[in-house]
């Protein structure tokens, strides 16, 4: 269930498992059950994964998640978690991004998301994070990746509004007057998809929307010109 919901951060995991509006499990009892299962079967990947997803320290979580991935790969397709390898790689990649903002770490995360896409080429979360990391590599590459994500992901996927806002900002880094039509299109789509997002999906951060709005206002203040092809 956690994998299907793409809930790979510690806060998301804790909210789903223990919050009153979600499963509201007993944390101590669940912890004891997981430990008991691992003692009986040290290679129980569902239990190893549950324990790893709880970890909050960067290095320990990366190590634990990589261990789960290694065990799953050793077991192969017979392992119950094999079909969720892409989600586990996304957990490792997002762990790198959450605690690190340097370009070098972004490239390290990009490599991890590439591994996720090797196992599931249309994985929405991996596609989005690949595009996000590409922003530090190449603007044209990031634009292509965000378009690929938008065209591949379900319409209601929670990162779709973010992708449209990022595309506004990226097109603004080129020539806003030439990219006017594309900027207006993605800004309108960002607002529309944000209004239609499911209620439990998070709001787009003000930093992301403010950057896009500045590009939009700059374009609206300029006379209309023909929009060049991508």
C-alpha positions in Angstrom: 0.0 0.0 0.0 2.8 2.4 0.9 4.5 1.6 -2.5 1.3 2.1 -4.4 0.7 5.5 -2.8 4.3 6.5 -3.6 4.8 7.3 0.1 8.5 6.9 0.6 9.5 9.7 3.1 9.5 9.1 6.8 6.8 11.7 7.5 4.5 10.1 4.9 5.0 6.6 6.2 4.4 7.7 9.8 1.2 9.6 8.9 -0.3 6.7 7.0 0.6 4.1 9.6 -0.1 5.9 12.8 -2.3 9.0 12.2 -5.9 8.8 13.5 -7.3 9.7 10.0 -5.3 6.9 8.4 -4.5 3.3 9.7 -4.0 4.5 13.3 -1.8 1.4 14.1 0.0 0.9 17.4 3.6 1.9 16.7 5.1 -0.2 19.5 3.2 -3.3 18.6 4.0 -2.9 14.9 7.7 -2.4 15.7 7.8 -5.5 17.8 6.0 -7.5 15.1 8.5 -6.4 12.4 11.4 -7.2 14.7 10.0 -10.6 15.4 9.5 -11.4 11.7 13.0 -10.3 10.8 14.5 -12.5 13.6 12.6 -15.5 12.2 13.4 -14.6 8.6 16.3 -12.1 8.2 15.6 -11.8 4.4 11.9 -10.9 4.8 11.9 -8.0 2.4 8.5 -6.6 3.3 9.6 -6.3 6.9 13.1 -5.0 6.0 11.4 -2.4 3.8 9.0 -1.3 6.5 11.8 -0.9 9.0 13.9 1.1 6.5 11.1 3.4 5.5 10.8 4.5 9.2 14.4 5.7 9.4 15.0 9.4 9.4 18.8 9.7 9.3 20.1 10.0 5.7 23.0 7.6 5.7 21.3 4.9 7.8 18.2 5.1 5.6 20.2 4.9 2.3 22.1 1.9 3.7 19.0 0.1 4.9 17.1 0.8 1.6 20.1 -0.4 -0.5 20.2 -3.5 1.6 16.5 -4.2 0.9 17.1 -3.7 -2.9 20.1 -6.0 -2.8 18.1 -8.8 -1.1 15.2 -8.3 -3.6 17.6 -8.5 -6.5 19.2 -11.7 -5.1 15.7 -13.3 -4.8 14.7 -12.1 -8.3 11.1 -12.1 -9.5 10.0 -14.6 -6.8 10.4 -11.9 -4.2 7.1 -10.3 -3.2 8.7 -6.8 -3.4 10.3 -7.3 -6.8 7.6 -5.4 -8.6 8.2 -2.4 -6.3 11.9 -2.0 -7.0 11.3 1.3 -8.8 9.5 2.6 -5.7 12.4 1.6 -3.5 14.9 3.3 -5.8 12.8 6.4 -5.6 13.0 6.2 -1.8 16.8 6.2 -2.0 16.8 9.0 -4.5 14.4 11.2 -2.6 16.5 10.6 0.5 19.5 12.0 -1.3 17.4 15.1 -2.5 15.8 15.8 0.9 19.1 16.1 2.8 21.3 17.4 0.0 20.9 20.3 -2.4 24.3 20.4 -4.1 24.6 19.8 -7.8 26.8 16.8 -7.2 24.1 15.2 -5.0 21.5 16.0 -7.6 23.5 14.0 -10.1 23.9 11.1 -7.7 20.1 11.1 -7.2 19.6 11.3 -11.0 21.6 8.0 -11.3 19.3 6.4 -8.8 16.2 7.5 -10.6 17.6 6.1 -13.8 17.9 2.7 -12.0 14.2 3.1 -11.1 13.2 3.7 -14.7 15.2 0.6 -15.8 12.8 -1.5 -13.8 9.7 0.5 -14.7 10.0 2.9 -17.6 6.7 4.7 -17.0 7.0 5.1 -13.2 5.5 8.6 -12.6 7.5 9.5 -9.5 10.8 8.4 -11.1 10.0 10.4 -14.2 9.2 13.5 -12.2 12.3 13.3 -10.1 14.4 12.7 -13.2 13.1 15.9 -14.7 13.7 17.7 -11.4 17.3 16.6 -11.2 17.8 17.5 -14.9 17.2 21.1 -14.1 20.7 21.3 -12.7 22.1 19.6 -15.8 20.4 21.1 -18.9 17.4 23.3 -19.4 16.4 21.7 -22.7 16.8 18.2 -21.2 14.7 19.2 -18.2 12.0 20.6 -20.5 11.9 17.3 -22.4 11.8 15.3 -19.2 8.9 17.3 -17.7 7.0 17.0 -20.9 7.6 13.2 -20.9 6.4 13.0 -17.3 3.2 15.0 -18.0 2.4 12.9 -21.0 3.0 9.6 -19.2 1.7 10.2 -15.7 -2.1 10.0 -14.8 -3.8 13.4 -15.1 -4.4 13.6 -11.4 -0.9 12.6 -10.3 0.1 14.9 -7.5 3.3 16.3 -9.1 1.6 17.4 -12.4 0.9 21.0 -11.2 4.5 21.2 -10.1 5.7 20.1 -13.5 3.7 22.7 -15.3 5.0 25.5 -13.0 8.6 24.3 -13.5 8.1 24.3 -17.3 7.0 28.0 -17.0 10.2 28.8 -15.2 12.4 26.8 -17.6 10.9 28.4 -20.7 11.4 31.7 -19.0 15.1 31.0 -18.8 15.3 30.8 -22.6 13.5 33.6 -24.4 10.2 34.5 -22.7 9.1 36.6 -25.7 9.6 33.7 -28.1 8.1 31.1 -25.7 5.1 33.2 -24.8 2.4 30.7 -25.9 4.1 27.8 -24.1 4.5 29.9 -21.0 0.9 30.9 -21.0 -0.3 27.4 -21.7 1.7 25.8 -18.9 0.9 28.5 -16.4 -2.8 28.0 -17.0 -2.5 24.2 -16.9 -0.5 24.6 -13.6 -3.4 26.5 -12.0 -6.0 24.3 -13.4 -4.4 21.0 -12.3 -3.6 22.6 -8.9 -7.3 23.5 -8.4 -8.3 19.9 -9.4 -5.8 18.1 -7.3 -7.1 15.6 -4.8 -7.6 17.1 -1.3 -4.8 15.1 0.5 -2.2 16.0 -2.1 0.2 18.8 -0.9 0.0 22.4 -2.2 2.7 23.5 -4.6 5.3 25.4 -2.6 5.2 29.2 -2.8 8.8 29.3 -4.0 7.8 27.3 -7.1 4.6 29.3 -7.8 6.3 32.6 -7.2 9.1 31.9 -9.7 6.5 30.9 -12.4 4.3 33.8 -11.6 7.1 36.3 -12.2 7.8 34.7 -15.6 4.1 34.8 -16.4 3.8 38.5 -15.4 6.9 39.4 -17.4 5.4 37.7 -20.5 2.0 39.4 -20.1 3.7 42.8 -19.9 5.3 42.2 -23.3 3.7 42.5 -26.8 2.6 39.2 -28.4 5.0 37.5 -30.8 4.9 34.2 -32.7 5.9 31.3 -30.6 8.8 29.2 -31.9 8.6 25.4 -32.0 10.2 23.5 -29.1 
